[in-house]
């Protein structure tokens, strides 16, 4: 049996015809990013987010004969995952809590164990500071920043996920960056003069 096509759009088209190898390839290509994104939206448990991801792919497989090729597959999957999570939370099928501050760092910084062990104390302090400041942004701006700088989405893709136009997506990122710059300058000034301690 021939392997799944390497081109993502071709893989999606093959998925729609019932090609299980193409289906598995699309899943493998996006599941890690979908997991990170899901955990950035709501922190319940790893199982909850993975269940939502599996629900999304199960629905795609069931409805494959009625689907078309999305303009952007990753954005399509992110929107589907977000809608699934919100649907379950509105039905209150499972308890939920928003991402806690102590878990937020793991979503934004994916250093290896070796990197963490060798990381300088000053660098670690600045990373922790940035994480804390990001956590103070409004949720919508946090999500936009994450999509831009963690998932490397362009503004059109961000707009698709957040269901806003491209200019609004750009504005969300710009305003978030302006806030972070101001907060970082103030915080680093206080650090420099020993006015902030851990």
C-alpha positions as CSV (number, residue, x, y, z in Angstrom):
1,X,0.0,0.0,0.0
2,X,1.3,3.4,-0.9
3,X,2.3,5.7,2.0
4,X,0.4,8.8,2.8
5,X,1.1,11.8,0.6
6,X,3.7,14.2,1.9
7,X,2.0,17.4,0.8
8,X,-0.4,18.5,3.6
9,X,-3.2,19.7,1.2
10,X,-2.9,16.4,-0.7
11,X,-3.0,14.5,2.6
12,X,-6.3,16.3,3.5
13,X,-7.8,15.5,0.2
14,X,-6.8,11.9,0.7
15,X,-8.3,11.9,4.2
16,X,-11.6,13.1,2.7
17,X,-11.6,10.0,0.5
18,X,-11.1,7.7,3.5
19,X,-7.4,7.2,3.4
20,X,-6.5,6.2,7.0
21,X,-2.8,6.8,6.5
22,X,-3.4,10.4,5.4
23,X,-5.8,10.8,8.4
24,X,-3.0,9.6,10.7
25,X,-0.5,11.9,9.1
26,X,-2.6,15.0,9.6
27,X,-3.2,14.0,13.2
28,X,0.5,13.5,13.8
29,X,1.4,16.7,12.2
30,X,-0.9,18.9,14.3
31,X,-1.6,17.1,17.6
32,X,1.3,18.6,19.5
33,X,0.4,22.2,18.5
34,X,-3.3,21.5,19.2
35,X,-2.4,20.2,22.7
36,X,-0.3,23.3,23.5
37,X,-3.1,25.6,22.2
38,X,-5.8,23.7,24.1
39,X,-3.9,23.9,27.4
40,X,-3.3,27.6,26.9
41,X,-7.1,28.1,26.7
42,X,-8.2,26.0,29.7
43,X,-6.4,23.9,32.3
44,X,-8.3,20.9,33.4
45,X,-6.2,17.9,32.8
46,X,-4.1,16.5,30.0
47,X,-6.8,13.9,29.4
48,X,-9.5,16.5,28.9
49,X,-7.6,18.4,26.2
50,X,-6.5,15.2,24.5
51,X,-10.2,14.0,24.6
52,X,-11.2,17.2,22.9
53,X,-8.6,16.8,20.2
54,X,-9.7,13.2,19.6
55,X,-13.3,14.4,19.4
56,X,-12.3,16.9,16.7
57,X,-10.5,14.3,14.6
58,X,-13.3,11.8,15.1
59,X,-15.9,14.3,13.8
60,X,-13.6,15.1,10.8
61,X,-13.5,11.4,10.0
62,X,-17.2,10.9,10.4
63,X,-18.1,14.0,8.3
64,X,-15.3,13.7,5.8
65,X,-17.6,13.2,2.8
66,X,-19.2,16.6,3.6
67,X,-16.0,18.5,4.2
68,X,-13.8,20.5,1.8
69,X,-10.1,21.5,2.0
70,X,-9.7,24.5,4.4
71,X,-7.8,27.6,3.4
72,X,-5.5,26.9,6.3
73,X,-5.6,23.5,7.9
74,X,-3.9,24.5,11.2
75,X,-6.2,27.4,11.7
76,X,-9.2,25.2,10.9
77,X,-8.1,22.7,13.5
78,X,-7.4,25.3,16.2
79,X,-10.9,26.8,15.7
80,X,-12.5,23.4,15.8
81,X,-10.6,22.5,19.0
82,X,-11.6,25.8,20.6
83,X,-15.2,25.3,19.8
84,X,-15.2,21.8,21.1
85,X,-13.6,22.9,24.4
86,X,-16.1,25.8,24.8
87,X,-19.0,23.5,23.9
88,X,-18.1,21.0,26.7
89,X,-17.5,23.8,29.2
90,X,-20.9,25.4,28.5
91,X,-22.6,22.1,29.0
92,X,-20.6,21.8,32.2
93,X,-19.8,18.1,31.5
94,X,-16.5,18.5,33.3
95,X,-15.1,20.8,36.0
96,X,-12.8,23.5,34.6
97,X,-10.3,26.1,35.7
98,X,-8.4,28.6,33.7
99,X,-4.6,28.2,33.3
100,X,-2.9,28.8,36.5
101,X,0.2,31.0,36.8
102,X,2.4,28.2,37.8
103,X,1.5,26.1,34.7
104,X,1.6,29.0,32.3
105,X,5.4,29.0,32.1
106,X,5.4,25.4,30.7
107,X,3.2,26.5,27.8
108,X,5.4,29.4,26.8
109,X,8.9,28.0,27.3
110,X,9.7,24.5,26.0
111,X,13.4,24.3,27.0
112,X,15.0,20.9,27.2
113,X,16.2,19.4,30.5
114,X,19.8,20.2,29.6
115,X,18.9,23.8,28.7
116,X,17.1,24.2,32.1
117,X,20.0,22.8,34.0
118,X,22.6,25.0,32.3
119,X,20.4,28.2,32.2
120,X,22.0,31.1,34.0
121,X,20.2,32.6,37.0
122,X,19.8,36.0,35.4
123,X,18.2,34.5,32.3
124,X,15.8,32.4,34.4
125,X,14.7,35.4,36.3
126,X,13.9,37.3,33.2
127,X,12.0,34.4,31.7
128,X,10.0,34.1,34.9
129,X,9.3,37.9,34.8
130,X,8.1,37.7,31.2
131,X,5.9,34.8,32.0
132,X,4.3,36.7,34.9
133,X,3.8,39.8,32.8
134,X,2.2,37.8,30.0
135,X,-0.2,36.4,32.5
136,X,-1.3,39.9,33.4
137,X,-2.5,40.6,29.9
138,X,-6.2,40.3,29.0
139,X,-7.0,36.7,27.9
140,X,-7.6,37.7,24.3
141,X,-4.2,39.4,24.1
142,X,-2.5,36.4,25.7
143,X,-4.1,34.2,23.1
144,X,-3.0,36.5,20.2
145,X,0.6,36.7,21.5
146,X,0.8,32.9,21.9
147,X,-0.5,32.3,18.4
148,X,1.9,34.8,16.9
149,X,5.1,33.9,18.8
150,X,4.6,30.3,19.9
151,X,2.6,28.9,17.0
152,X,4.3,31.3,14.5
153,X,0.9,32.2,12.9
154,X,0.6,35.2,10.6
155,X,-2.1,37.8,11.3
156,X,-4.5,36.4,8.8
157,X,-4.3,33.0,10.5
158,X,-4.6,34.6,14.0
159,X,-7.7,36.3,12.8
160,X,-9.2,33.0,11.6
161,X,-8.6,31.4,15.0
162,X,-9.9,34.4,17.0
163,X,-12.7,35.1,14.5
164,X,-11.7,38.7,13.9
165,X,-10.3,40.4,10.8
166,X,-6.6,40.6,10.0
167,X,-6.3,44.2,11.2
168,X,-8.0,43.4,14.5
169,X,-5.6,40.5,15.0
170,X,-2.7,42.8,14.3
171,X,-4.0,45.4,16.8
172,X,-4.4,42.7,19.5
173,X,-0.7,41.7,19.1
174,X,0.5,45.3,18.9
175,X,-1.3,46.4,22.0
176,X,-0.1,43.4,23.9
177,X,3.5,44.1,22.9
178,X,3.2,47.7,23.8
179,X,2.0,46.7,27.3
180,X,4.8,44.2,27.7
181,X,7.4,46.7,26.6
182,X,6.3,49.2,29.2
183,X,6.0,46.7,32.0
184,X,9.4,45.2,31.2
185,X,11.1,48.5,31.2
186,X,9.6,49.4,34.5
187,X,10.4,46.0,36.0
188,X,14.0,45.9,34.8
189,X,14.5,49.3,36.2
190,X,13.3,48.1,39.6
191,X,15.5,45.0,39.3
192,X,18.5,47.1,38.5
193,X,18.2,49.0,41.7
194,X,17.3,46.1,43.8
195,X,13.7,47.1,44.4
196,X,12.3,43.8,43.4
197,X,13.2,40.5,44.9
198,X,12.0,36.9,44.3
